[in-house]
Every structure is written in structure tokens, then in C-alpha cells.
Amino acid sequence: MDLYKRQQFEFLLQTAVERWVERLEQRFRGADRALDRIHAGLPSSELEGFVDAVFQDFLLDNCDGACFILRSLSQRRVGNITWDATVPIETLLIRMAKDQFSKLLSTKTIEMLEQHSGYEPVDMGADHQ
């Protein structure tokens, strides 16, 4: 992959991770609680909706956009994807790209939340004031 395309992908990924982490931290009031919620099992529909929005915002919800993502993640394993012979190839490519991007986004989100967790102020409670 060309270096400028690699840089564009890294920017896209970093932007998506920052936005997702910010949303989770605000929703669950901090990195620790967001991490706990992720480990307890965040509904997959929430992440899917976010990834759908990222693909739309960055104009990736098409064949070329999906191929850009898949080329960027070409060393990753596909896993178990059900192939429907009646679905257009573009739909399958977008599905694979979103699936792989979601997996990487999840991993990077946990990493960033763990970093943020180390910098959160400790709640000493009312007894220590």
C-alpha cells in the first residue's frame, strides 16, 4: 500500500477511535466505567451503528471505500462470513470491510480507554474530604 494511503487510513482509524472513546466516556461517565461496560458486553448494534456512521461520514460505504479499508487491513483474517450468492459483490465487500474495521476499532478503543483510565482522578469518597 502506498504510504499516503496508509497515512490516510491511520488518520481515519485514529479519528474513529477518538470519537468512539469520547462517546463511551461521556455516556458511561469515565474511562473506567466505559471499560467495565465493554467487558460486560456492549450491544453489538451500538458499535455497528457507529461504524456505519463513520463509513458514511468518510464516504467509504461503497465498493472503492470498502476496498480501501480491506487493502489497509489485508494481513488480518476474515473469519466466518456467510456468503449469500444473491448479494452483490459490493455489499459483501462493504460487509467485510465494516466487520474488520469494527474489530480493529474495538481493540484500539480498549487500548485508549485503558490509557485514559490511568489518568482519571481517584474518587476518594466523602470520608476523605
DSSP file (Angstrom, degrees, kcal/mol; ACC not computed):
  #  RESIDUE AA STRUCTURE BP1 BP2  ACC     N-H-->O    O-->H-N    N-H-->O    O-->H-N    TCO  KAPPA ALPHA  PHI   PSI    X-CA   Y-CA   Z-CA
    1    1 A M              0   0    0      0, 0.0     5,-0.0     0, 0.0    71,-0.0   0.000 360.0 360.0 360.0 138.3    0.0    0.0    0.0
    2    2 A D     >  -     0   0    0      1,-0.1     4,-2.2     4,-0.0     3,-0.3  -0.291 360.0-120.5 -61.4 147.1    1.3    3.5   -0.9
    3    3 A L  H  > S+     0   0    0      1,-0.2     4,-2.5     2,-0.2     5,-0.2   0.863 111.9  53.9 -60.7 -37.6    2.5    5.5    2.1
    4    4 A Y  H  > S+     0   0    0      1,-0.2     4,-2.0     2,-0.2    -1,-0.2   0.860 109.7  48.3 -68.0 -33.3    0.0    8.3    1.6
    5    5 A K  H  > S+     0   0    0     -3,-0.3     4,-2.3     2,-0.2    -1,-0.2   0.885 110.5  51.3 -71.2 -38.2   -2.9    5.8    1.6
    6    6 A R  H  X S+     0   0    0     -4,-2.2     4,-2.5     2,-0.2    -2,-0.2   0.913 110.2  49.9 -62.0 -43.0   -1.5    4.2    4.8
    7    7 A Q  H  X S+     0   0    0     -4,-2.5     4,-2.3     1,-0.2    -2,-0.2   0.902 109.4  51.2 -63.4 -41.4   -1.4    7.6    6.4
    8    8 A Q  H  X S+     0   0    0     -4,-2.0     4,-2.3     2,-0.2    -1,-0.2   0.899 110.9  48.6 -62.7 -40.7   -5.0    8.3    5.3
    9    9 A F  H  X S+     0   0    0     -4,-2.3     4,-2.9     2,-0.2    -2,-0.2   0.928 110.1  50.7 -65.8 -43.5   -6.1    5.0    6.9
   10   10 A E  H  X S+     0   0    0     -4,-2.5     4,-2.6     1,-0.2    -2,-0.2   0.890 111.0  49.4 -61.6 -39.3   -4.2    5.7   10.1
   11   11 A F  H  X S+     0   0    0     -4,-2.3     4,-2.6     2,-0.2    -1,-0.2   0.928 111.7  48.9 -63.7 -45.3   -5.9    9.2   10.3
   12   12 A L  H  X S+     0   0    0     -4,-2.3     4,-2.5     2,-0.2    -2,-0.2   0.933 113.6  46.3 -58.9 -48.1   -9.3    7.6    9.7
   13   13 A L  H  X S+     0   0    0     -4,-2.9     4,-2.7     2,-0.2     5,-0.2   0.929 113.2  48.3 -62.6 -47.0   -8.7    5.0   12.4
   14   14 A Q  H  X S+     0   0    0     -4,-2.6     4,-2.6     1,-0.2    -1,-0.2   0.908 112.6  49.0 -61.5 -42.5   -7.4    7.5   14.9
   15   15 A T  H  X S+     0   0    0     -4,-2.6     4,-2.3    -5,-0.2    -1,-0.2   0.923 112.6  47.6 -63.0 -44.6  -10.3    9.8   14.3
   16   16 A A  H  X S+     0   0    0     -4,-2.5     4,-2.5    -5,-0.2     5,-0.2   0.912 112.4  49.2 -63.7 -43.3  -12.8    7.0   14.7
   17   17 A V  H  X S+     0   0    0     -4,-2.7     4,-2.9     2,-0.2     5,-0.3   0.938 111.5  49.0 -62.5 -46.8  -11.2    5.7   17.8
   18   18 A E  H  X S+     0   0    0     -4,-2.6     4,-2.4     1,-0.2    -2,-0.2   0.914 113.4  46.6 -60.4 -43.3  -11.2    9.2   19.4
   19   19 A R  H  X S+     0   0    0     -4,-2.3     4,-2.2     2,-0.2    -1,-0.2   0.913 114.8  46.2 -65.5 -42.5  -14.8    9.8   18.5
   20   20 A W  H  X S+     0   0    0     -4,-2.5     4,-2.5     2,-0.2    -2,-0.2   0.911 113.7  48.4 -68.3 -43.2  -15.9    6.4   19.8
   21   21 A V  H  X S+     0   0    0     -4,-2.9     4,-3.1    -5,-0.2     5,-0.2   0.926 111.2  50.6 -63.2 -44.6  -13.9    6.7   23.0
   22   22 A E  H  X S+     0   0    0     -4,-2.4     4,-2.3    -5,-0.3     5,-0.2   0.924 111.1  48.8 -59.6 -44.2  -15.3   10.2   23.7
   23   23 A R  H  X S+     0   0    0     -4,-2.2     4,-2.5     1,-0.2    -1,-0.2   0.922 113.9  45.9 -61.6 -44.5  -18.8    8.9   23.2
   24   24 A L  H  X S+     0   0    0     -4,-2.5     4,-2.7     2,-0.2    -2,-0.2   0.912 112.2  50.4 -66.8 -42.6  -18.3    6.0   25.5
   25   25 A E  H  X>S+     0   0    0     -4,-3.1     5,-2.4     1,-0.2     4,-0.6   0.899 114.1  44.6 -64.2 -39.8  -16.6    8.1   28.2
   26   26 A Q  H  <5S+     0   0    0     -4,-2.3     3,-0.5    -5,-0.2    -2,-0.2   0.927 115.1  47.9 -68.7 -43.6  -19.4   10.6   28.1
   27   27 A R  H  <5S+     0   0    0     -4,-2.5    -2,-0.2    -5,-0.2    -1,-0.2   0.906 123.3  31.5 -64.9 -42.0  -22.1    8.0   28.1
   28   28 A F  H  <5S-     0   0    0     -4,-2.7    -1,-0.2    -5,-0.2    -2,-0.2   0.301 110.7-115.8-103.2   9.3  -20.7    6.0   31.0
   29   29 A R  T  <5S+     0   0    0     -4,-0.6    -3,-0.2    -3,-0.5     4,-0.2   0.925  79.2   4.9  60.3  53.2  -19.1    8.9   32.8
   30   30 A G  S  ><S-     0   0    0     -5,-2.4     4,-1.9    -6,-0.2     5,-0.1  -0.407  82.4 -87.2 127.7 160.6  -15.5    8.0   32.6
   31   31 A A  H  > S+     0   0    0      2,-0.2     4,-2.8     1,-0.2     5,-0.2   0.892 118.9  54.2 -67.8 -41.6  -13.0    5.6   31.1
   32   32 A D  H  > S+     0   0    0      1,-0.2     4,-2.5     2,-0.2    -1,-0.2   0.938 112.0  43.6 -60.3 -47.0  -13.2    3.0   33.9
   33   33 A R  H  > S+     0   0    0      2,-0.2     4,-2.3     1,-0.2    -1,-0.2   0.876 112.9  52.7 -67.3 -36.8  -16.9    2.7   33.7
   34   34 A A  H  X S+     0   0    0     -4,-1.9     4,-2.3     2,-0.2    -2,-0.2   0.914 110.2  48.4 -64.1 -42.2  -16.7    2.5   29.9
   35   35 A L  H  X S+     0   0    0     -4,-2.8     4,-2.7     2,-0.2     5,-0.2   0.928 110.8  50.6 -62.5 -44.9  -14.2   -0.3   30.1
   36   36 A D  H  X S+     0   0    0     -4,-2.5     4,-1.8     1,-0.2    -2,-0.2   0.913 111.1  49.1 -58.0 -42.6  -16.3   -2.1   32.6
   37   37 A R  H  X S+     0   0    0     -4,-2.3     4,-1.0     2,-0.2    -1,-0.2   0.892 110.7  49.6 -66.8 -39.9  -19.3   -1.8   30.2
   38   38 A I  H >X S+     0   0    0     -4,-2.3     4,-0.7     1,-0.2     3,-0.6   0.932 112.5  47.2 -63.5 -45.5  -17.3   -3.0   27.2
   39   39 A H  H 3< S+     0   0    0     -4,-2.7    -1,-0.2     1,-0.2    -2,-0.2   0.801 109.8  54.1 -68.2 -27.7  -16.1   -6.0   29.1
   40   40 A A  H 3< S-     0   0    0     -4,-1.8    -1,-0.2    -5,-0.2    -2,-0.2   0.698 131.7 -85.1 -77.4 -18.8  -19.6   -6.7   30.4
   41   41 A G  H <<  -     0   0    0     -4,-1.0    -3,-0.2    -3,-0.6    -2,-0.2   0.684  37.1-147.5 113.1  85.8  -20.8   -6.7   26.8
   42   42 A L     <  -     0   0    0     -4,-0.7     5,-0.1     1,-0.1    -4,-0.0  -0.617  42.4 -95.9 -74.0 135.2  -21.8   -3.6   24.9
   43   43 A P    >>  -     0   0    0      0, 0.0     3,-1.5     0, 0.0     4,-0.9  -0.304  27.8-135.7 -55.7 131.0  -24.6   -4.4   22.4
   44   44 A S  H 3> S+     0   0    0      1,-0.3     4,-2.6     2,-0.2     5,-0.2   0.766 100.1  69.7 -62.1 -24.9  -23.0   -5.0   19.0
   45   45 A S  H 3> S+     0   0    0      1,-0.2     4,-2.3     2,-0.2    -1,-0.3   0.816  94.0  56.5 -64.3 -28.9  -25.7   -2.9   17.4
   46   46 A E  H <> S+     0   0    0     -3,-1.5     4,-1.9     2,-0.2    -1,-0.2   0.936 110.9  41.6 -67.9 -46.1  -24.2    0.2   19.0
   47   47 A L  H  X S+     0   0    0     -4,-0.9     4,-2.8     2,-0.2     5,-0.2   0.902 114.0  53.3 -67.1 -40.5  -20.7   -0.4   17.5
   48   48 A E  H  X S+     0   0    0     -4,-2.6     4,-2.6     1,-0.2    -2,-0.2   0.920 109.0  49.3 -60.5 -44.0  -22.3   -1.4   14.2
   49   49 A G  H  X S+     0   0    0     -4,-2.3     4,-2.0     2,-0.2    -1,-0.2   0.891 111.6  49.0 -62.1 -40.0  -24.3    1.9   14.1
   50   50 A F  H  X S+     0   0    0     -4,-1.9     4,-2.4     2,-0.2    -2,-0.2   0.929 111.8  48.0 -65.2 -45.5  -21.1    3.9   14.9
   51   51 A V  H  X S+     0   0    0     -4,-2.8     4,-2.7     1,-0.2     5,-0.2   0.894 109.2  54.0 -63.8 -39.8  -19.1    2.1   12.1
   52   52 A D  H  X S+     0   0    0     -4,-2.6     4,-2.0    -5,-0.2    -1,-0.2   0.925 109.9  48.0 -57.1 -44.3  -22.0    2.7    9.7
   53   53 A A  H  X S+     0   0    0     -4,-2.0     4,-3.2     2,-0.2    -2,-0.2   0.894 110.4  50.9 -65.2 -40.9  -21.8    6.4   10.5
   54   54 A V  H  X S+     0   0    0     -4,-2.4     4,-2.5     2,-0.2     6,-0.2   0.932 110.0  49.9 -62.0 -45.7  -18.0    6.5   10.1
   55   55 A F  H  <>S+     0   0    0     -4,-2.7     5,-3.6     1,-0.2     6,-0.9   0.883 114.6  44.7 -61.8 -37.9  -18.3    4.8    6.7
   56   56 A Q  H ><5S+     0   0    0     -4,-2.0     3,-1.3     3,-0.2    -2,-0.2   0.934 112.9  50.1 -70.2 -45.9  -20.9    7.3    5.7
   57   57 A D  H 3<5S+     0   0    0     -4,-3.2    -2,-0.2     1,-0.3    -1,-0.2   0.870 117.4  40.0 -60.3 -38.4  -19.0   10.4    7.0
   58   58 A F  T 3<5S-     0   0    0     -4,-2.5    -1,-0.3    -5,-0.2    -2,-0.2   0.246 113.0-116.7 -97.7  12.3  -15.8    9.4    5.3
   59   59 A L  T < 5S+     0   0    0     -3,-1.3    -3,-0.2    -5,-0.1     6,-0.1   0.869  76.2 128.5  57.3  42.3  -17.6    8.3    2.1
   60   60 A L      < +     0   0    0     -5,-3.6     2,-1.8    -6,-0.2    -4,-0.2   0.409  32.5 101.4-104.8  -1.4  -16.5    4.6    2.5
   61   61 A D  S    S+     0   0    0     -6,-0.9     2,-0.3     4,-0.1    -1,-0.1  -0.292  73.1  72.2 -87.1  55.7  -19.9    2.9    2.1
   62   62 A N  S  > S-     0   0    0     -2,-1.8     4,-2.6     1,-0.1     5,-0.2  -0.902  99.9 -86.9-152.4 176.5  -19.2    1.9   -1.5
   63   63 A C  H  > S+     0   0    0     -2,-0.3     4,-2.3     1,-0.2     5,-0.2   0.918 124.6  46.3 -60.6 -46.9  -17.0   -0.6   -3.4
   64   64 A D  H  > S+     0   0    0      2,-0.2     4,-2.2     1,-0.2    -1,-0.2   0.907 113.6  49.1 -63.9 -41.9  -13.9    1.7   -3.6
   65   65 A G  H  > S+     0   0    0      2,-0.2     4,-2.1     1,-0.2    -2,-0.2   0.913 111.3  49.1 -63.5 -43.0  -14.2    2.7    0.1
   66   66 A A  H  X S+     0   0    0     -4,-2.6     4,-2.8     1,-0.2    -1,-0.2   0.901 110.7  50.6 -62.9 -41.3  -14.5   -0.9    1.2
   67   67 A C  H  X S+     0   0    0     -4,-2.3     4,-2.7    -5,-0.2     5,-0.2   0.874 107.0  54.9 -65.5 -36.5  -11.5   -1.9   -0.9
   68   68 A F  H  X S+     0   0    0     -4,-2.2     4,-1.8     2,-0.2    -2,-0.2   0.936 112.2  43.5 -59.0 -46.9   -9.5    0.9    0.7
   69   69 A I  H  X S+     0   0    0     -4,-2.1     4,-1.4     2,-0.2    -2,-0.2   0.936 114.7  48.7 -64.8 -46.8  -10.3   -0.5    4.1
   70   70 A L  H  < S+     0   0    0     -4,-2.8    -2,-0.2     1,-0.2    -1,-0.2   0.867 110.1  51.1 -65.4 -36.6   -9.6   -4.1    3.1
   71   71 A R  H >< S+     0   0    0     -4,-2.7     3,-1.1     1,-0.2    -1,-0.2   0.887 109.6  51.7 -64.6 -37.4   -6.3   -3.2    1.5
   72   72 A S  H 3< S+     0   0    0     -4,-1.8    -1,-0.2     1,-0.3    -2,-0.2   0.787 118.9  36.1 -68.1 -27.0   -5.3   -1.4    4.7
   73   73 A L  T >< S+     0   0    0     -4,-1.4     3,-1.9     1,-0.1    -1,-0.3  -0.051  77.3 130.5-114.6  29.8   -6.2   -4.5    6.7
   74   74 A S  T <   +     0   0    0     -3,-1.1    -1,-0.1     1,-0.3    -2,-0.1   0.676  67.2  58.6 -64.4 -18.8   -5.0   -7.1    4.2
   75   75 A Q  T 3  S+     0   0    0     -3,-0.2    -1,-0.3    -4,-0.1     2,-0.1   0.535  87.5  97.1 -87.6  -5.8   -3.0   -9.1    6.7
   76   76 A R  S <  S-     0   0    0     -3,-1.9     2,-0.3    -6,-0.2    24,-0.0  -0.437  79.7-109.8 -82.5 157.6   -6.0   -9.7    9.0
   77   77 A R        -     0   0    0      1,-0.1    -1,-0.1    -2,-0.1    -2,-0.1  -0.662  15.4-144.6 -86.8 141.7   -8.0  -12.9    9.0
   78   78 A V        -     0   0    0     -2,-0.3     2,-0.2     1,-0.2    -1,-0.1   0.898  30.0-166.6 -74.8 -41.8  -11.5  -12.8    7.6
   79   79 A G        -     0   0    0      2,-0.1     2,-1.0     1,-0.0    -1,-0.2  -0.505  48.7 -17.9  85.5-159.1  -13.1  -15.3   10.0
   80   80 A N        +     0   0    0     -2,-0.2     2,-0.5     2,-0.0    -1,-0.0  -0.745  69.0 165.0 -91.5 103.4  -16.5  -16.8    9.4
   81   81 A I        -     0   0    0     -2,-1.0     2,-0.5     2,-0.0    -2,-0.1  -0.973  33.7-130.3-117.7 132.0  -18.5  -14.8    7.0
   82   82 A T        -     0   0    0     -2,-0.5     2,-0.6     2,-0.0    -2,-0.0  -0.675  19.9-146.3 -82.2 128.3  -21.6  -16.2    5.4
   83   83 A W        -     0   0    0     -2,-0.5     2,-0.6     3,-0.0     3,-0.0  -0.846   9.3-164.6 -99.0 125.4  -21.7  -15.8    1.7
   84   84 A D    >   -     0   0    0     -2,-0.6     3,-1.9     1,-0.1     8,-0.1  -0.945  10.8-153.1-109.3 115.2  -25.0  -15.2    0.0
   85   85 A A  T 3  S+     0   0    0     -2,-0.6    -1,-0.1     1,-0.3     4,-0.1   0.665  93.2  58.7 -63.9 -16.3  -24.8  -15.8   -3.7
   86   86 A T  T 3  S+     0   0    0      2,-0.1    -1,-0.3    -3,-0.0    -3,-0.0   0.550  86.6  91.9 -90.7  -6.9  -27.7  -13.4   -4.3
   87   87 A V  S <  S-     0   0    0     -3,-1.9     5,-0.1     1,-0.1    -3,-0.0  -0.698  85.2-108.5 -89.8 137.7  -26.0  -10.4   -2.7
   88   88 A P     >  -     0   0    0      0, 0.0     4,-1.7     0, 0.0     3,-0.4  -0.270  24.7-117.6 -61.1 150.5  -23.9   -8.1   -4.9
   89   89 A I  H  > S+     0   0    0      1,-0.2     4,-2.7     2,-0.2     5,-0.2   0.874 114.4  59.5 -56.9 -40.0  -20.1   -8.3   -4.5
   90   90 A E  H  > S+     0   0    0      1,-0.2     4,-2.5     2,-0.2    -1,-0.2   0.905 103.6  51.0 -57.1 -42.4  -20.1   -4.6   -3.4
   91   91 A T  H  > S+     0   0    0     -3,-0.4     4,-2.3     1,-0.2    -1,-0.2   0.902 111.1  48.2 -62.5 -42.0  -22.4   -5.5   -0.5
   92   92 A L  H  X S+     0   0    0     -4,-1.7     4,-2.6     2,-0.2    -2,-0.2   0.906 111.0  50.4 -65.9 -41.6  -20.1   -8.3    0.6
   93   93 A L  H  X S+     0   0    0     -4,-2.7     4,-2.8     2,-0.2    -2,-0.2   0.928 111.8  47.3 -62.6 -44.6  -17.0   -6.1    0.3
   94   94 A I  H  X S+     0   0    0     -4,-2.5     4,-2.7    -5,-0.2     5,-0.2   0.912 111.7  51.3 -63.3 -41.8  -18.6   -3.4    2.5
   95   95 A R  H  X S+     0   0    0     -4,-2.3     4,-2.2    -5,-0.2    -2,-0.2   0.926 112.7  45.3 -60.9 -45.6  -19.8   -6.0    5.0
   96   96 A M  H  X S+     0   0    0     -4,-2.6     4,-2.6     2,-0.2     5,-0.2   0.916 113.3  50.3 -64.1 -43.0  -16.2   -7.5    5.2
   97   97 A A  H  X S+     0   0    0     -4,-2.8     4,-2.6     1,-0.2     5,-0.2   0.921 112.6  46.0 -62.8 -44.6  -14.7   -4.0    5.5
   98   98 A K  H  X S+     0   0    0     -4,-2.7     4,-2.6     2,-0.2    -1,-0.2   0.893 112.4  51.7 -65.4 -39.1  -17.0   -2.9    8.3
   99   99 A D  H  X S+     0   0    0     -4,-2.2     4,-1.9    -5,-0.2    -2,-0.2   0.938 114.1  42.2 -63.2 -47.2  -16.5   -6.2   10.1
  100  100 A Q  H  X S+     0   0    0     -4,-2.6     4,-2.1     2,-0.2    -2,-0.2   0.892 115.0  50.1 -68.4 -39.6  -12.7   -5.9   10.0
  101  101 A F  H  X S+     0   0    0     -4,-2.6     4,-2.9    -5,-0.2    -2,-0.2   0.904 109.2  52.9 -64.8 -40.6  -12.8   -2.2   10.8
  102  102 A S  H  X S+     0   0    0     -4,-2.6     4,-2.4    -5,-0.2    -2,-0.2   0.910 108.5  49.8 -60.5 -43.7  -15.1   -2.9   13.8
  103  103 A K  H  X S+     0   0    0     -4,-1.9     4,-1.9     2,-0.2    -1,-0.2   0.926 114.5  43.4 -62.7 -45.4  -12.7   -5.5   15.2
  104  104 A L  H  X S+     0   0    0     -4,-2.1     4,-2.6     1,-0.2     5,-0.2   0.906 112.4  53.5 -67.2 -40.7   -9.7   -3.2   14.9
  105  105 A L  H  X S+     0   0    0     -4,-2.9     4,-2.3     1,-0.2    -2,-0.2   0.897 107.9  51.4 -59.6 -41.5  -11.8   -0.2   16.3
  106  106 A S  H  X S+     0   0    0     -4,-2.4     4,-2.1     2,-0.2    -1,-0.2   0.928 111.1  47.0 -61.8 -45.7  -12.7   -2.4   19.3
  107  107 A T  H  X S+     0   0    0     -4,-1.9     4,-2.0     1,-0.2    -2,-0.2   0.936 115.0  45.2 -62.2 -47.8   -9.1   -3.3   20.1
  108  108 A K  H  X S+     0   0    0     -4,-2.6     4,-2.3     1,-0.2    -1,-0.2   0.831 110.0  56.1 -67.4 -32.2   -7.9    0.3   19.7
  109  109 A T  H  X S+     0   0    0     -4,-2.3     4,-2.8    -5,-0.2     5,-0.2   0.926 107.1  48.4 -65.2 -45.2  -10.8    1.6   21.8
  110  110 A I  H  X S+     0   0    0     -4,-2.1     4,-2.3     1,-0.2    -2,-0.2   0.918 111.1  51.5 -61.2 -43.2   -9.9   -0.7   24.7
  111  111 A E  H  X S+     0   0    0     -4,-2.0     4,-1.8     1,-0.2    -2,-0.2   0.930 112.9  44.4 -59.2 -45.9   -6.3    0.4   24.5
  112  112 A M  H  X S+     0   0    0     -4,-2.3     4,-2.8     1,-0.2     5,-0.2   0.900 112.3  51.4 -69.3 -39.7   -7.2    4.1   24.6
  113  113 A L  H  X S+     0   0    0     -4,-2.8     4,-2.4     1,-0.2    -1,-0.2   0.884 108.5  52.3 -64.1 -37.1   -9.7    3.7   27.4
  114  114 A E  H  X S+     0   0    0     -4,-2.3     4,-1.2    -5,-0.2    -1,-0.2   0.888 110.6  48.1 -65.1 -38.2   -7.0    1.8   29.4
  115  115 A Q  H  < S+     0   0    0     -4,-1.8     4,-0.5     1,-0.2     3,-0.5   0.943 114.0  45.9 -64.9 -47.0   -4.6    4.7   28.9
  116  116 A H  H >X S+     0   0    0     -4,-2.8     3,-1.4     1,-0.2     4,-0.5   0.856 105.4  62.2 -64.1 -34.1   -7.3    7.3   29.9
  117  117 A S  H >< S+     0   0    0     -4,-2.4     3,-0.9     1,-0.3    -1,-0.2   0.857  97.4  57.4 -61.1 -36.1   -8.2    5.2   32.9
  118  118 A G  T 3< S+     0   0    0     -4,-1.2    -1,-0.3    -3,-0.5    -2,-0.2   0.677 108.8  46.8 -68.1 -17.2   -4.7    5.6   34.3
  119  119 A Y  T <4 S+     0   0    0     -3,-1.4    -1,-0.2    -4,-0.5    -2,-0.2   0.402  84.2 111.7-107.0   0.6   -5.2    9.4   34.2
  120  120 A E  S << S-     0   0    0     -3,-0.9     2,-0.1    -4,-0.5    -3,-0.0  -0.503  76.1-105.5 -74.7 143.2   -8.6    9.7   35.8
  121  121 A P        -     0   0    0      0, 0.0     2,-0.4     0, 0.0    -1,-0.1  -0.387  35.2-114.4 -65.9 145.2   -8.8   11.2   39.2
  122  122 A V        -     0   0    0     -2,-0.1     2,-0.9    -3,-0.1     3,-0.1  -0.674  21.2-130.0 -82.8 131.8   -9.4    8.8   42.0
  123  123 A D        -     0   0    0     -2,-0.4     3,-0.1     1,-0.2    -1,-0.0  -0.740  23.5-175.7 -83.6 108.8  -12.7    9.2   43.8
  124  124 A M        -     0   0    0     -2,-0.9     4,-0.4     1,-0.2     3,-0.2   0.568  32.8-136.4 -84.6  -9.1  -11.8    9.4   47.5
  125  125 A G    >   -     0   0    0      1,-0.2     3,-0.8     2,-0.1    -1,-0.2  -0.045  34.7 -63.7  78.0 174.0  -15.4    9.5   48.6
  126  126 A A  G >  S+     0   0    0      1,-0.2     3,-1.1     2,-0.1    -1,-0.2   0.740 125.5  68.6 -70.3 -24.7  -17.0   11.7   51.3
  127  127 A D  G 3  S+     0   0    0      1,-0.2    -1,-0.2    -3,-0.2    -2,-0.1   0.756  99.9  47.8 -68.9 -23.8  -14.9   10.1   54.1
  128  128 A H  G <         0   0    0     -3,-0.8    -1,-0.2    -4,-0.4    -2,-0.1   0.229 360.0 360.0-104.5  13.9  -11.6   11.6   52.8
  129  129 A Q    <         0   0    0     -3,-1.1    -1,-0.2    -5,-0.1    -2,-0.1   0.469 360.0 360.0 -93.0 360.0  -12.7   15.2   52.3
